Amino acid sequence: MELIETGVALLGIVLIGNLISHLLPKLPVSLIEILLGLIVAVFFKVQITLDTSWFLLLFIAPLLYSDAWRFPKRELWALRGPIFGNAIILVLLTTVLGGFLIYTFVPELSLSVSFALAAILSPTDPVAVQAIAKSVKLPSKLLHLVSGESLINDASGLVAFKFALAAAVTGTFSLWQATNEFLYTALVGALIGAIIISIINFILDYIGSRGIHDVVFVVVLQLFSPFVIYLVAEHFHTSGVIAVVVGAIISNLHTKNNVNYTGELHVVGLQTWDVLGYLFNGAIFVLLGIELPVAMENFAANTGKLALPMVFLYAILTWLIIFLIRVFWTYGNQFWRFYRHKQECPTWKMAIISGLSGVRGAVTMAGVLSVPLVLSDGQTPFPARGLMLFISATVIIISLLAAVTLLPIVSKHGTKPTKKTSQVAQHMSEPRAHVYILQSAMRIIEQQYREENAALIYEIVLEYQHQIRQLQLENMNSEALNPILEAEVRLRKIALEAELTPLKQLLNTQKISEFVYNNEIQRIERLENNLNYIVQKPGQVQLWRRTKYLTRMAWRSVKIWWTDEDNQQIRDESALAQFASGEAAIKALEYELECMDKKRMKREYPTTHNLIISYQNRINQSRQTAEQFEKSTHLMRLDLELVGLKAQREAIQHLFAAHFISFETNVKLRQGVNYSEAALLTNETR
């Protein structure tokens, strides 16, 4: 039970961290999650024993599989040289050269411990830098390189760490034995991964050839794959991480010519891995924050004699060593490619960006926490274990902070707007284009008007209007939005005042009871009071107002339940009142349209039209019972929804063909329409 509670608490903290990141978009969510984990550990005294084996199985294996499975095939092949160079040669270079330099500048660490520290700091963690890259707009080639190398350098870094740690524990080291074991763990691990994924692919091909297309089964089998591959590889004492990566890459390549790999499977698979990655990545950084106090305590217990400023200096020097090795390696690679192909001129700027992008994270923390407490004799404490943990944890934080603060500065330095950039800036923004396609769909749907589908058309158009209003509130500036909102407030007041007259007439002629009349008057008064809040964005509406509204609705239900009058009679009288008041409001709004000059018509017609549609929808719903409405509208609604989606696609094509929107905006808008259509049709098949 305690394990389940811990898992639920971790997911809750992940959600809170992501919520905060939306409110503070410039701060990477990884840093927020680390801070939340640190707060939970310090103030609530939470401790989680982080065992490397289950951590790698539960978190790292599925995340690496997800990254490798979704990695673009073309980029993976095009960057195969730099990826393997960074993932293997750079890791070994960092382990050896970094280990010697750390040993030189941190005398409290032995040479073997320095090698182990450099090895576990060599794997990069692209999770944190992905969020930064969206705002910084790093070169796509660099992002693919960082992501690609992270698929493999986790394995090579952990293997190098394992041998360096063994040398520190036993006091002996054999290069020949280490090389043989490295080749065994890497090659046999890769072979196991290839064999298992080939069996899984054979199963999928077989059931596909038998006409069985179960998307849920295939996706669950994909989720199952990294766990079984990792466990089998570790059982044979090979690298489970390498096995998982190789298996995922083969699975990625297998989908290229697989006729059974449908679009539905691709979308469902991607969305499923997105959700899994969202939760697991967040949990990793929360755990990292929780483990930081452990590193602090170990440092204080074992090496507390060192001054804290000196230890921070050691951590800064260690990060600087790792950073500079990566920078010089990147520049050397650029120079070599320029020497061979004369295409890419080497620049220190790109080398520094690459160095800052090499953020350290979860694998580093998981590995360093696996350092044993004692040496092989079972009695001697592991030398400077607390100092090693503290330096590793601090380097992770420094690398994250350096990426947050320095990457935006370095990436923007020296960039000047070009003619091409100014041309792209003239494109219609995505929100504005979205409003345009929704308005186009509304016009097409309104052209389908017939008496039998009037209620449906009003309802669907009203939904489109709500979407447009939401986009306007979120994206329009105050200067453009305020006149629209002020006109809406004035027109709504006119409509509400018009509703009062027919209600009084119905009460005087005893067609409605005083109970129904009072309910309608309270509704109108409440709407009038709420008009002051119409100029606020949805996020600015106070929580107490929503609570107050729900309380009123609950009290109204209780009053209806306890009233002496028949409930059906109340419903009939309420429908009559809404019908009469709605008609009066429409007449008042239509009169306003007749009195408008051209200037007002241009500014206020959409708002007036939207309000009329809203009242017409209310009138049509009051004419039909829920049973009649449900029975007669299902297929007609589906047809109208599809007509609207088709109209949106045609509007997008028109904007793109006329060069009003960029290719990226075109793709995003089409994806939105496709998702809406998929959701609509999926509901029909369930």
C-alpha positions in Angstrom: 0.0 0.0 0.0 2.9 2.3 0.8 4.3 1.8 -2.7 1.0 2.7 -4.3 0.7 5.8 -2.1 4.2 6.9 -3.1 3.4 6.4 -6.8 0.2 8.5 -6.5 2.1 11.2 -4.6 4.8 11.3 -7.3 2.3 11.7 -10.1 0.5 14.4 -8.1 3.8 16.4 -7.7 4.5 15.9 -11.5 1.1 17.4 -12.3 1.6 20.3 -9.9 5.1 21.0 -11.5 3.7 21.0 -15.0 0.9 23.4 -13.9 3.4 25.8 -12.4 5.5 25.5 -15.7 2.5 26.8 -17.6 2.3 29.8 -15.3 6.1 30.3 -15.6 6.8 29.3 -19.2 10.4 30.5 -19.2 11.4 28.2 -16.4 12.0 24.6 -17.5 9.6 22.1 -15.9 12.5 19.9 -14.9 13.9 22.6 -12.5 10.4 23.1 -11.1 10.0 19.4 -10.4 13.5 19.1 -8.8 12.6 22.0 -6.5 9.2 20.4 -5.6 11.0 17.2 -4.8 13.5 19.0 -2.7 10.6 20.8 -0.8 8.9 17.5 -0.2 12.1 15.9 1.1 13.0 18.8 3.4 9.7 19.8 4.8 7.8 16.5 4.8 10.9 14.3 5.6 10.2 12.0 2.6 12.9 9.5 1.7 12.8 7.0 -1.2 15.4 4.3 -1.5 16.5 4.6 -5.1 17.8 1.2 -6.2 19.6 1.5 -9.6 18.3 -1.8 -11.0 14.6 -1.0 -10.6 15.1 2.6 -11.4 16.7 1.7 -14.8 14.0 -0.9 -15.4 11.0 1.2 -14.5 12.0 4.6 -15.8 15.1 4.6 -18.1 14.3 1.5 -20.2 10.8 2.7 -21.4 11.9 6.3 -21.9 14.9 5.2 -24.0 12.7 2.8 -26.0 10.2 5.6 -26.6 12.9 8.0 -27.8 14.5 5.5 -30.1 11.2 4.2 -31.4 10.0 7.7 -32.3 13.4 9.1 -33.5 13.2 10.3 -37.1 14.7 7.6 -39.3 16.3 10.0 -41.8 18.0 12.0 -39.1 19.1 8.9 -37.3 20.9 7.7 -40.4 22.2 11.0 -41.5 23.8 11.7 -38.1 24.9 8.2 -37.4 28.6 9.2 -37.4 28.3 12.2 -35.0 25.8 10.3 -32.8 28.1 7.3 -32.3 31.1 9.5 -31.9 29.4 11.5 -29.2 27.9 8.5 -27.5 31.0 6.3 -27.4 34.2 8.1 -28.1 33.2 11.3 -26.3 32.1 9.2 -23.3 35.4 7.4 -23.1 37.3 10.7 -23.6 35.3 12.3 -20.8 35.9 9.3 -18.6 39.7 9.2 -19.1 40.6 12.9 -19.6 37.9 14.2 -17.3 38.9 11.6 -14.6 42.6 12.8 -14.7 41.6 16.5 -14.6 39.1 15.9 -11.7 41.8 14.0 -9.8 44.2 16.9 -10.4 41.8 19.6 -9.1 40.0 17.5 -6.4 42.8 15.9 -4.3 40.3 14.3 -1.9 39.2 11.9 -4.7 41.4 9.0 -5.7 42.1 8.4 -9.4 39.7 5.4 -9.7 36.9 7.4 -8.0 37.6 10.3 -10.2 37.3 8.1 -13.3 34.0 6.8 -11.9 32.7 10.3 -11.3 33.7 11.4 -14.8 32.1 8.3 -16.3 28.7 8.8 -14.6 28.7 12.5 -15.5 29.3 11.7 -19.2 25.8 10.7 -20.2 23.6 13.6 -21.3 19.9 14.0 -20.5 18.0 15.7 -23.3 14.7 15.8 -21.3 15.4 19.1 -19.6 16.9 20.8 -22.7 13.9 19.9 -24.8 11.7 22.4 -22.9 14.4 25.1 -23.2 14.8 24.4 -26.9 11.2 25.3 -27.7 11.7 28.8 -26.5 15.4 29.2 -27.5 14.8 27.6 -31.0 18.0 25.6 -31.1 19.1 24.2 -34.5 17.1 21.1 -35.3 20.3 19.3 -36.3 21.8 19.9 -32.9 18.7 18.8 -31.1 18.6 15.5 -33.2 22.3 15.0 -32.3 21.7 15.5 -28.6 18.7 13.2 -28.6 20.4 10.6 -30.7 23.5 10.4 -28.6 21.5 10.2 -25.4 20.0 6.9 -26.7 23.5 5.3 -26.5 25.6 7.3 -24.1 23.5 6.2 -21.2 24.6 2.7 -21.9 28.3 3.5 -22.6 28.5 5.8 -19.6 27.0 3.3 -17.2 29.3 0.5 -18.5 32.3 2.8 -18.1 31.1 3.8 -14.6 30.7 0.1 -13.7 34.3 -0.7 -14.5 35.7 2.4 -12.8 33.6 1.7 -9.7 34.8 -1.9 -9.7 38.4 -0.6 -9.8 37.7 1.7 -6.9 36.1 -1.0 -4.8 38.6 -3.8 -5.5 41.7 -1.7 -6.0 42.6 -3.5 -9.2 41.9 -2.7 -12.8 42.7 -4.7 -16.0 42.3 -2.9 -19.3 42.1 -6.2 -21.1 39.4 -7.6 -18.9 37.5 -4.3 -19.0 37.6 -4.2 -22.8 36.4 -7.8 -23.1 33.6 -7.2 -20.6 32.6 -4.0 -22.4 32.5 -5.8 -25.8 30.5 -8.7 -24.2 27.9 -6.5 -22.5 27.5 -4.2 -25.5 27.5 -6.8 -28.4 25.6 -9.5 -26.6 23.2 -7.0 -25.2 22.6 -5.6 -28.7 22.1 -9.1 -30.0 19.5 -10.0 -27.3 17.6 -6.8 -28.1 17.6 -7.6 -31.8 16.4 -11.1 -31.2 13.6 -10.3 -28.9 12.3 -7.4 -31.0 12.5 -9.6 -34.1 10.2 -12.1 -32.3 7.8 -9.4 -31.3 7.8 -8.0 -34.9 7.1 -11.5 -36.2 4.1 -11.9 -33.9 2.8 -8.5 -35.1 3.3 -9.4 -38.7 1.6 -12.8 -38.2 -1.5 -11.5 -36.6 -1.7 -8.7 -39.2 -1.5 -11.2 -42.0 -4.4 -13.1 -40.4 -6.6 -9.9 -40.6 -6.3 -9.1 -36.9 -5.9 -5.4 -36.5 -6.2 -4.7 -32.7 -4.6 -1.3 -32.1 -4.9 -1.6 -28.3 -3.1 -5.0 -28.3 -0.3 -3.7 -30.5 0.3 -0.6 -28.3 0.3 -2.6 -25.1 2.8 -5.0 -26.7 5.0 -2.0 -27.5 4.7 -0.8 -23.9 5.7 -4.3 -22.7 8.7 -4.6 -25.1 11.3 -2.5 -23.2 10.7 -4.2 -19.9 11.0 -7.7 -21.2 14.1 -6.8 -23.3 15.8 -5.2 -20.4 15.1 -8.1 -18.0 16.3 -10.8 -20.4 19.5 -8.8 -21.2 20.3 -8.2 -17.5 19.6 -11.9 -16.8 22.5 -12.8 -19.1 24.7 -10.1 -17.4 24.7 -7.8 -20.5 23.7 -4.2 -20.9 19.9 -4.0 -20.7 20.1 -0.3 -21.8 21.9 -1.2 -25.0 19.5 -4.0 -25.7 16.5 -1.7 -25.3 17.9 0.9 -27.6 18.8 -1.6 -30.3 15.4 -3.2 -30.0 13.6 0.2 -30.3 15.7 1.2 -33.4 14.9 -2.1 -35.1 11.2 -1.6 -34.3 11.4 1.9 -35.7 12.9 0.7 -39.0 10.5 -2.2 -39.2 7.5 0.2 -39.3 8.8 1.8 -42.5 7.7 -1.0 -44.8 5.1 -2.6 -42.6 1.7 -2.6 -44.4 -0.1 -3.4 -41.1 1.3 -0.2 -39.5 -1.8 2.0 -39.9 -2.2 5.7 -39.3 -4.5 4.9 -36.3 -1.8 2.8 -34.8 0.8 5.5 -35.3 -1.4 8.2 -33.7 -2.5 6.0 -30.7 1.1 4.8 -30.2 2.5 8.3 -30.2 -0.1 9.7 -27.8 0.4 6.7 -25.5 4.1 7.2 -25.3 3.6 11.0 -24.9 1.5 10.3 -21.8 4.0 7.8 -20.4 6.9 10.1 -21.1 5.1 13.0 -19.5 4.6 11.0 -16.2 8.0 9.2 -16.1 10.2 12.2 -17.0 8.4 14.2 -14.4 8.8 11.5 -11.8 12.5 11.2 -12.5 13.2 14.8 -11.7 11.0 14.8 -8.7 13.0 11.8 -7.4 16.1 13.7 -8.2 15.0 16.5 -6.0 14.1 14.1 -3.2 17.5 12.5 -3.4 19.4 15.8 -3.1 19.2 15.9 0.7 20.5 12.4 0.8 23.6 13.5 -1.1 23.9 16.5 1.3 23.6 14.2 4.4 26.2 11.8 3.0 28.6 14.6 2.4 28.1 16.1 5.8 28.6 12.7 7.5 31.6 11.5 5.6 33.5 14.6 4.4 32.1 17.3 6.7 35.5 18.6 7.5 35.7 20.3 4.1 34.5 23.8 3.9 31.2 24.1 1.9 32.4 26.9 -0.4 35.4 24.6 -1.3 33.0 21.8 -2.2 30.9 24.1 -4.4 34.1 25.2 -6.1 35.0 21.5 -6.7 31.5 21.0 -8.3 31.9 24.1 -10.5 35.3 22.9 -11.6 34.0 19.4 -12.4 31.1 20.9 -14.5 33.6 23.2 -16.3 35.8 20.2 -17.1 33.0 18.2 -18.5 31.6 21.2 -20.4 35.0 22.2 -22.0 35.7 18.6 -23.1 32.4 18.6 -24.9 32.9 22.1 -26.4 36.4 21.2 -27.8 35.1 17.8 -29.0 32.3 19.5 -30.9 34.6 22.1 -32.5 37.0 19.4 -33.5 34.2 17.5 -35.2 33.1 20.6 -37.0 36.6 21.2 -38.2 37.0 17.6 -39.4 33.7 17.7 -41.4 34.7 21.0 -42.9 38.1 19.6 -43.8 36.5 16.6 -45.5 33.4 18.1 -47.1 33.9 21.9 -47.1 30.3 22.4 -46.2 30.0 23.4 -42.5 32.3 26.1 -41.3 33.4 25.4 -37.7 32.2 28.0 -35.2 32.8 28.3 -31.5 29.2 29.5 -31.0 27.8 26.2 -32.1 30.4 24.3 -30.0 29.4 26.3 -26.9 25.7 25.7 -27.6 26.4 22.0 -27.9 28.3 22.1 -24.6 25.4 23.8 -22.8 22.9 21.4 -24.4 24.7 18.5 -22.7 22.6 18.6 -19.6 23.2 15.9 -16.9 20.2 14.4 -15.2 18.5 11.2 -14.1 21.0 8.5 -15.2 23.8 10.4 -13.5 21.9 10.5 -10.2 20.7 6.9 -10.4 24.2 5.7 -11.1 26.0 7.7 -8.4 23.5 6.6 -5.7 24.4 3.0 -6.5 27.9 3.6 -5.2 28.5 1.0 -2.3 29.0 2.1 1.2 32.1 -0.1 1.8 34.9 -1.6 -0.3 35.3 -5.2 -1.2 36.6 -6.2 2.2 33.2 -5.3 3.7 34.6 -3.0 6.4 36.5 -0.1 4.8 34.2 2.8 3.9 34.1 3.8 0.3 36.5 6.7 -0.1 34.8 10.1 -0.3 31.4 8.7 -1.2 29.6 11.7 0.2 31.8 14.1 -1.7 31.2 12.2 -4.9 27.4 12.3 -4.4 27.4 15.9 -3.6 29.5 16.9 -6.6 27.3 14.8 -8.9 24.1 16.4 -7.6 25.5 19.9 -7.8 26.8 19.4 -11.3 23.3 18.3 -12.4 21.8 21.5 -11.0 24.6 23.7 -12.5 24.2 22.1 -16.0 20.4 22.8 -15.8 20.9 26.4 -14.6 23.6 27.0 -17.2 21.3 25.8 -20.0 18.4 28.0 -18.7 20.4 31.2 -18.4 23.1 30.9 -21.1 21.5 29.1 -24.0 19.1 31.9 -24.8 21.9 34.4 -24.7 24.4 32.4 -26.8 21.7 31.3 -29.4 20.5 34.8 -30.0 23.9 36.5 -30.1 24.8 37.8 -33.5 21.5 36.9 -35.2 20.0 39.5 -37.4 16.6 39.6 -39.1 16.8 38.8 -42.7 14.4 39.5 -45.6 13.2 35.9 -45.3 12.4 36.3 -41.6 10.4 39.5 -42.2 8.4 37.7 -45.0 7.6 34.9 -42.6 6.6 37.4 -39.9 3.9 38.8 -42.3 2.1 35.5 -42.3 -1.2 35.3 -40.5 -0.7 34.1 -36.9 -1.9 30.6 -36.0 -4.8 31.9 -33.6 -6.0 34.3 -36.3 -5.9 31.6 -38.9 -7.8 29.3 -36.6 -10.5 31.9 -36.1 -10.8 32.3 -39.9 -11.3 28.6 -40.5 -13.9 28.3 -37.7 -15.8 31.3 -39.2 -15.6 29.7 -42.6 -17.0 26.4 -41.2 -19.8 28.3 -39.5 -20.9 29.9 -42.8 -21.0 26.5 -44.5 -23.0 24.9 -41.7 -25.5 27.7 -41.7 -26.0 27.1 -45.4 -27.3 23.6 -44.5 -30.2 25.2 -42.6 -33.6 23.3 -42.8 -36.5 23.3 -40.5 -35.8 19.8 -39.2 -32.1 20.5 -38.4 -32.5 24.1 -37.2 -31.9 23.2 -33.5 -28.7 21.2 -34.4 -27.3 24.0 -36.6 -27.8 26.6 -33.8 -26.1 24.3 -31.3 -23.1 23.5 -33.5 -22.7 27.1 -34.5 -22.8 28.1 -30.9 -20.0 25.7 -30.1 -17.9 27.2 -32.9 -18.7 30.7 -31.5 -17.4 29.6 -28.1 -14.2 28.3 -29.6 -13.7 31.7 -31.4 -14.4 33.6 -28.3 -11.8 31.5 -26.4 -9.2 32.2 -29.0 -9.9 35.9 -29.0 -9.7 36.1 -25.2 -6.4 34.2 -25.2 -4.6 35.9 -28.1 -6.1 39.3 -29.0 -4.5 42.4 -27.4 -6.6 44.7 -25.2 -6.8 47.5 -27.8 -8.5 45.2 -30.4 -10.5 43.1 -27.9 -12.0 45.8 -25.6 -14.4 47.3 -28.2 -15.7 43.9 -29.0 -16.3 43.1 -25.3 -17.9 46.4 -24.6 -20.3 45.9 -27.6 -21.1 42.5 -26.3 -21.9 43.8 -22.8 -24.2 46.5 -24.2 -26.0 44.1 -26.6 -26.5 41.5 -23.8 -28.0 44.1 -21.6 -30.5 45.1 -24.4 -31.4 41.4 -24.8 -31.9 40.8 -21.1 -34.0 43.8 -20.6 -36.2 42.7 -23.5 -36.8 39.3 -21.8 -38.5 41.0 -18.9 -41.7 42.2 -20.7 -43.0 38.8 -21.9 -42.3 37.2 -18.5 -44.5 39.8 -16.8 -47.2 39.2 -19.4 -47.1 35.4 -18.8 -47.4 35.9 -15.1 -50.3 38.3 -15.4 -52.2 35.9 -17.7 -51.4 33.1 -15.2 -49.6 31.0 -18.0 -46.6 30.6 -15.6 -46.5 30.4 -11.9 -44.9 32.8 -9.5 -42.2 30.2 -8.8 -41.2 30.0 -12.4 -41.4 33.7 -12.8 -39.1 34.3 -9.8 -36.6 31.7 -11.2 -36.4 33.5 -14.5 -36.1 36.9 -13.0 -33.2 35.6 -10.7 -31.5 34.2 -13.8 -31.7 37.5 -15.7 -30.4 39.4 -12.6 -27.6 37.0 -12.2 -26.6 37.3 -15.9 -26.7 41.1 -15.6 -24.5 41.0 -12.6 -22.0 38.7 -14.4 -21.7 41.1 -17.4 -19.0 43.0 -15.4 -16.8 39.9 -15.6 -17.2 39.3 -19.3 -14.1 41.4 -20.1 -12.0 39.1 -18.1 -10.1 36.1 -19.5 -11.3 32.7 -18.2 -8.3 32.3 -15.9 -9.1 35.6 -14.2 -12.6 34.5 -13.1 -12.6 34.1 -9.3 -13.1 30.7 -7.8 -15.7 32.0 -5.3 -17.9 33.0 -8.3 -17.9 29.5 -9.6 -18.6 28.1 -6.2 -21.5 30.6 -5.8 -23.0 29.6 -9.1 -22.9 25.9 -8.2 -24.5 26.7 -4.8 -27.3 28.5 -6.5 -27.9 25.6 -8.9 -28.0 23.2 -6.0 -30.4 25.3 -4.0 -32.7 25.7 -7.1 -32.8 21.9 -7.5 -33.8 21.5 -3.8 -36.5 24.1 -4.2 -37.9 22.3 -7.3 -37.8 19.0 -5.4 -39.7 20.3 -2.4 -42.2 22.5 -4.3 -45.9 21.5 -4.2 -46.3 21.9 -7.9 -45.8 19.0 -10.3 -42.2 18.8 -11.8 -43.5 18.3 -15.3 -45.7 21.4 -15.0 -42.7 23.4 -13.8 -40.7 22.1 -16.8 -43.5 23.0 -19.2 -43.9 26.5 -17.8 -40.1 27.1 -17.8 -40.0 26.1 -21.5 -42.8 28.5 -22.3 -41.0 31.3 -20.4 -37.7 30.6 -22.2 -39.5 30.5 -25.6 -41.3 33.8 -25.1 -38.3 35.7 -23.5 -36.0 34.3 -26.2 -38.2 35.6 -29.0 -38.4 39.0 -27.4 -34.6 39.1 -27.1 -34.1 38.2 -30.7 -36.5 40.9 -31.9 -34.6 43.5 -29.8 -31.3 42.4 -31.3 -32.7 42.4 -34.8 -33.9 45.9 -34.3 -30.4 46.9 -33.2 -29.1 45.5 -36.4 -31.5 47.6 -38.4 -30.4 50.7 -36.6 -26.7 50.1 -37.1 -24.6 52.3 -39.5 -21.9 50.7 -41.6 -19.1 51.4 -39.0 -21.1 49.8 -36.2 -22.2 47.0 -38.4 -18.6 46.0 -39.3 -17.6 46.0 -35.6 -20.8 44.6 -33.9 -22.5 42.4 -36.4 -20.5 39.2 -35.4 -21.4 39.7 -31.7 -25.1 40.4 -32.5 -25.3 37.4 -34.8 -23.7 35.2 -32.1 -26.2 36.3 -29.5 -29.2 35.7 -31.9 -27.9 32.2 -32.6 -27.6 31.6 -28.9 -31.2 32.6 -28.3 -32.5 30.6 -31.3 -30.7 27.6 -29.9 -32.5 28.1 -26.6 -35.9 28.4 -28.3 -35.4 25.3 -30.4 -34.4 23.3 -27.4 -37.4 24.5 -25.4 -39.7 23.1 -28.2 -38.5 19.5 -27.9 -38.2 17.1 -25.1 -34.8 15.5 -24.4 -36.1 12.1 -25.8 -37.3 13.7 -29.0 -34.1 15.7 -29.4 -31.8 12.7 -28.9 -33.8 10.4 -31.2 -34.0 12.8 -34.2 -30.6 14.5 -34.1 -27.8 11.9 -33.8 -27.1 11.2 -37.5 -27.9 14.7 -38.6 -25.5 16.1 -36.1 -22.7 13.7 -37.3 -23.3 14.8 -40.9 -23.2 18.5 -40.0 -20.0 18.0 -37.9 -18.3 16.3 -40.9 -19.5 19.2 -43.2 -17.8 21.6 -40.8 -14.6 19.7 -40.7 -14.5 19.5 -44.4 -15.0 23.3 -44.6 -12.2 23.8 -42.2 -9.8 21.8 -44.4 -10.8 23.8 -47.4 -10.3 27.0 -45.6 -6.8 25.9 -44.5 -5.9 24.9 -48.0 -7.1 28.3 -49.2 -5.0 30.2 -46.7 -1.9 28.1 -47.5 -2.3 28.3 -51.3 -2.6 32.1 -51.0 0.5 32.2 -48.8 -1.4 33.7 -45.9 0.0 31.0 -43.5 3.3 29.3 -43.1 3.8 25.6 -43.7 4.2 25.0 -40.0 0.9 26.7 -39.2 -0.7 24.7 -42.1 0.4 21.5 -40.5 -0.7 22.4 -37.0 -4.1 23.4 -38.1 -4.6 20.3 -40.2 -3.5 18.2 -37.2 -6.2 19.9 -35.1 -8.9 19.1 -37.7 -7.7 15.5 -38.0 -7.8 15.0 -34.3 -11.3 16.5 -34.1 -12.5 14.2 -36.8 -10.8 11.1 -35.3 -12.4 11.9 -31.9 -15.8 12.3 -33.6 -15.6 9.1 -35.6 -14.1 7.1 -32.7 -17.2 7.9 -30.6 -19.3 6.4 -33.4 -17.5 3.0 -33.2 -17.8 2.6 -29.5 
